[in-house]
Amino acid sequence: MLTRMALLSRTALYAALPFAVLGFPLPGSADILYKLTTKCSLNGAAPVPCTVQAEEDGNATLYRHKIGNVTETVRITDSPVTMALYNAGTKQWVGLSMASARFSSNTICFNRQQLCVVNPNYLNSVREDNPAATSKRDLVKVHFGRDGRIDASCYDDGCEVIQK
């Protein structure tokens, strides 16, 4: 389990490639890696209590975010490395356009602020797995192109430079 978590933490923010996987149903059962009671927000709203359950499901890890009566699920696959968000309305996985992490607030956001979660466990594992890359860093962003390839990744002030 720790090896899988180390691989995911290393790859998720730095080398993730999201692909839209059409017609792929949300799995019903998986091995639970951990459950975290924390705060989440949807579409830029104020954070509210939520639970995050990480589940191993084949070559993927599912992060189920239960926020009130809403469940948002992020899937990260190992090979190829991809990140996608489950659309319950269409019952399809949709590739992410952006992922970011702010270490000072232990916050991870997907597609700007479509879904944000406070997850110190995950970000601590990122720091532990990549101490040289994350030392004295606060913000990490990854932007994905339509083809699923990383268009840009940045740290801290470099993110403002890329946006100009």
Buried (B, 14 or more C-beta within 10 A) or exposed (E): EEEBBBBBBBBBBBEBBBBBBEEEEBBEEBEEBEEBEBBBBBEEEEBEEBBBBBBBBEEBBBBBBBBEEEBBBBBBBBEEBBBBBBBEEEEBBBBBBBBBBBBEBBBBBBBBBBBBBBBBBBBEBBBEBBEEBBEEBEBBBBBBEEEBEBEBBBBBEBBEEEEE
